[in-house]
């Protein structure tokens, strides 16, 4: 049986990136890890993950949650640095 940590290690995303997907898609983190694993292997999927994080930043900002907004900005920076295909444009 795979644990969440096993899935996280296989999906090429950080725990914070998976948490961003989980919150955005309203799914458990284990499901978000699998979805993220699927998305991260294509350029358009990486752009989709980037947009998810950007959407989460906007939601945190609109709710006045500056701590969460700041954390997500760091998550976005790291994601873009480690997944260059995410710099593309959504089609």
Backbone as CSV, one residue per row, in Angstrom:
resi,resn,N_x,N_y,N_z,CA_x,CA_y,CA_z,C_x,C_y,C_z
1,UNK,0.843,-1.180,0.000,0.000,0.000,0.000,0.889,1.244,0.000
2,UNK,0.547,2.187,-0.851,1.302,3.437,-0.922,0.761,4.436,0.102
3,UNK,1.665,5.138,0.729,1.279,6.207,1.645,1.236,7.526,0.879
4,UNK,0.712,8.554,1.525,0.718,9.877,0.917,2.143,10.304,0.623
5,UNK,3.068,10.031,1.530,4.467,10.404,1.338,5.055,9.711,0.109
6,UNK,4.679,8.443,-0.116,5.131,7.723,-1.313,4.611,8.414,-2.575
7,UNK,3.334,8.741,-2.564,2.723,9.411,-3.722,3.358,10.777,-3.954
8,UNK,3.621,11.490,-2.882,4.253,12.805,-2.984,5.635,12.683,-3.615
9,UNK,6.391,11.698,-3.204,7.734,11.498,-3.750,7.690,11.155,-5.239
10,UNK,6.626,10.525,-5.686,6.516,10.117,-7.082,5.958,11.199,-8.003
11,UNK,5.318,12.214,-7.447,4.570,13.145,-8.299,5.357,14.370,-8.749
12,UNK,6.590,14.529,-8.316,7.445,15.639,-8.760,6.907,17.013,-8.363
13,UNK,6.154,17.050,-7.281,5.640,18.300,-6.730,5.964,18.341,-5.249
14,UNK,6.017,19.542,-4.703,6.219,19.674,-3.268,4.888,19.476,-2.550
15,UNK,4.962,19.273,-1.269,3.740,19.131,-0.479,2.882,20.393,-0.586
16,UNK,3.521,21.548,-0.603,2.782,22.815,-0.704,2.084,22.953,-2.058
17,UNK,2.724,22.483,-3.117,2.103,22.522,-4.442,0.893,21.600,-4.484
18,UNK,1.034,20.428,-3.885,-0.096,19.489,-3.809,-1.219,20.083,-2.957
19,UNK,-0.869,20.742,-1.857,-1.888,21.382,-1.016,-2.640,22.468,-1.790
20,UNK,-1.928,23.210,-2.642,-2.579,24.242,-3.456,-3.576,23.607,-4.417
21,UNK,-3.194,22.504,-5.041,-4.107,21.800,-5.944,-5.298,21.264,-5.159
22,UNK,-5.025,20.671,-4.012,-6.077,20.115,-3.168,-7.108,21.166,-2.786
23,UNK,-6.645,22.320,-2.337,-7.557,23.388,-1.945,-8.339,23.948,-3.115
24,UNK,-7.680,24.097,-4.234,-8.327,24.664,-5.428,-9.390,23.725,-5.987
25,UNK,-9.067,22.446,-6.038,-9.962,21.461,-6.636,-10.932,20.838,-5.626
26,UNK,-10.766,21.181,-4.354,-11.630,20.659,-3.277,-11.614,19.128,-3.239
27,UNK,-10.399,18.587,-3.267,-10.210,17.137,-3.203,-9.179,16.831,-2.123
28,UNK,-9.181,15.597,-1.612,-8.159,15.209,-0.632,-6.754,15.312,-1.237
29,UNK,-5.770,15.497,-0.387,-4.392,15.673,-0.859,-3.892,14.480,-1.666
30,UNK,-4.297,13.279,-1.319,-3.850,12.098,-2.064,-4.374,12.144,-3.501
31,UNK,-5.590,12.624,-3.684,-6.168,12.781,-5.021,-5.450,13.910,-5.756
32,UNK,-5.160,14.996,-5.048,-4.436,16.121,-5.643,-3.040,15.692,-6.086
33,UNK,-2.392,14.817,-5.330,-1.063,14.328,-5.714,-1.148,13.556,-7.029
34,UNK,-2.152,12.727,-7.172,-2.330,11.966,-8.402,-2.662,12.892,-9.578
35,UNK,-3.548,13.837,-9.351,-3.908,14.801,-10.396,-2.684,15.640,-10.790
36,UNK,-1.938,16.081,-9.778,-0.721,16.844,-10.040,0.297,16.032,-10.813
37,UNK,0.429,14.751,-10.481,1.342,13.872,-11.200,0.948,13.787,-12.670
38,UNK,-0.333,13.685,-12.915,-0.826,13.664,-14.295,-0.499,14.983,-15.002
39,UNK,-0.800,16.100,-14.361,-0.611,17.410,-14.981,0.853,17.771,-15.211
40,UNK,1.713,17.425,-14.275,3.102,17.886,-14.321,3.883,17.309,-15.505
41,UNK,3.374,16.275,-16.121,4.111,15.637,-17.209,3.804,16.195,-18.593
42,UNK,3.053,17.269,-18.670,2.814,17.932,-19.951,2.977,19.437,-19.768
43,UNK,3.340,20.107,-20.850,3.500,21.571,-20.786,2.175,22.230,-20.416
44,UNK,1.086,21.807,-21.029,-0.201,22.437,-20.716,-0.637,22.124,-19.288
45,UNK,-0.262,20.963,-18.790,-0.577,20.620,-17.402,0.208,21.466,-16.420
46,UNK,1.459,21.747,-16.744,2.263,22.607,-15.879,1.713,24.024,-15.877
47,UNK,1.239,24.476,-17.026,0.600,25.791,-17.083,-0.665,25.777,-16.228
48,UNK,-1.398,24.672,-16.254,-2.625,24.539,-15.449,-2.291,24.605,-13.955
49,UNK,-1.246,23.927,-13.526,-0.850,23.978,-12.116,-0.471,25.408,-11.738
50,UNK,0.284,26.069,-12.605,0.649,27.470,-12.340,-0.608,28.306,-12.147
51,UNK,-1.597,28.117,-13.008,-2.826,28.893,-12.911,-3.600,28.570,-11.638
52,UNK,-3.577,27.317,-11.218,-4.215,26.931,-9.960,-3.608,27.718,-8.807
53,UNK,-2.277,27.784,-8.777,-1.592,28.503,-7.698,-1.908,29.997,-7.777
54,UNK,-1.918,30.551,-8.987,-2.263,31.967,-9.158,-3.690,32.224,-8.669
55,UNK,-4.613,31.341,-9.006,-5.997,31.472,-8.531,-6.062,31.436,-7.005
56,UNK,-5.282,30.546,-6.401,-5.252,30.441,-4.934,-4.698,31.713,-4.302
57,UNK,-3.703,32.309,-4.949,-3.148,33.580,-4.461,-4.231,34.656,-4.496
58,UNK,-4.958,34.727,-5.597,-6.025,35.724,-5.735,-7.117,35.517,-4.680
59,UNK,-7.462,34.251,-4.420,-8.479,33.962,-3.399,-7.994,34.396,-2.021
60,UNK,-6.757,34.083,-1.689,-6.199,34.479,-0.390,-6.180,35.995,-0.259
61,UNK,-5.817,36.667,-1.337,-5.784,38.137,-1.320,-7.178,38.714,-1.100
62,UNK,-8.169,38.165,-1.815,-9.539,38.686,-1.681,-10.116,38.436,-0.290
63,UNK,-9.611,37.406,0.383,-10.056,37.096,1.738,-9.230,37.816,2.796
64,UNK,-8.232,38.575,2.344,-7.386,39.307,3.272,-6.421,38.423,4.048
65,UNK,-6.180,37.215,3.539,-5.281,36.271,4.209,-3.868,36.472,3.665
66,UNK,-3.193,37.497,4.193,-1.871,37.857,3.676,-0.820,36.788,3.951
67,UNK,-0.960,36.065,5.049,-0.020,34.986,5.346,-0.099,33.881,4.301
68,UNK,-1.318,33.476,3.978,-1.506,32.439,2.953,-1.069,32.949,1.588
69,UNK,-1.364,34.200,1.305,-0.964,34.797,0.035,0.561,34.776,-0.103
70,UNK,1.257,35.167,0.938,2.712,35.180,0.924,3.273,33.774,0.737
71,UNK,2.711,32.805,1.445,3.154,31.422,1.312,2.962,30.943,-0.124
72,UNK,1.809,31.247,-0.711,1.515,30.796,-2.070,2.393,31.481,-3.116
73,UNK,2.781,32.711,-2.872,3.708,33.384,-3.796,5.034,32.626,-3.813
74,UNK,5.485,32.179,-2.656,6.706,31.365,-2.596,6.531,30.033,-3.304
75,UNK,5.359,29.433,-3.147,5.061,28.169,-3.831,5.098,28.385,-5.344
76,UNK,4.497,29.480,-5.800,4.484,29.790,-7.228,5.905,29.992,-7.760
77,UNK,6.702,30.750,-7.048,8.089,30.976,-7.479,8.839,29.663,-7.624
78,UNK,8.725,28.827,-6.611,9.422,27.541,-6.646,8.916,26.688,-7.796
79,UNK,7.603,26.656,-8.004,7.050,25.844,-9.074,7.575,26.301,-10.434
80,UNK,7.582,27.588,-10.676,8.050,28.115,-11.959,9.544,27.824,-12.148
81,UNK,10.314,27.945,-11.076,11.752,27.662,-11.165,12.029,26.199,-11.481
82,UNK,11.237,25.299,-10.939,11.505,23.868,-11.090,10.736,23.227,-12.240
83,UNK,9.795,23.950,-12.824,8.999,23.428,-13.940,8.933,24.497,-15.041
84,UNK,9.995,24.606,-15.836,10.081,25.671,-16.834,8.948,25.681,-17.852
85,UNK,8.361,24.527,-18.119,7.249,24.490,-19.077,6.030,25.255,-18.570
86,UNK,6.009,25.528,-17.274,4.876,26.261,-16.700,4.880,27.721,-17.133
87,UNK,5.966,28.161,-17.717,6.060,29.561,-18.174,5.300,29.793,-19.475
88,UNK,4.845,28.704,-20.100,4.096,28.819,-21.349,2.734,29.436,-21.118
89,UNK,1.976,29.503,-22.150,0.652,30.098,-22.062,-0.409,29.042,-22.249
90,UNK,-1.482,29.168,-21.497,-2.598,28.244,-21.629,-3.240,28.410,-23.003
91,UNK,-3.705,27.319,-23.549,-4.366,27.385,-24.854,-5.846,27.292,-24.723
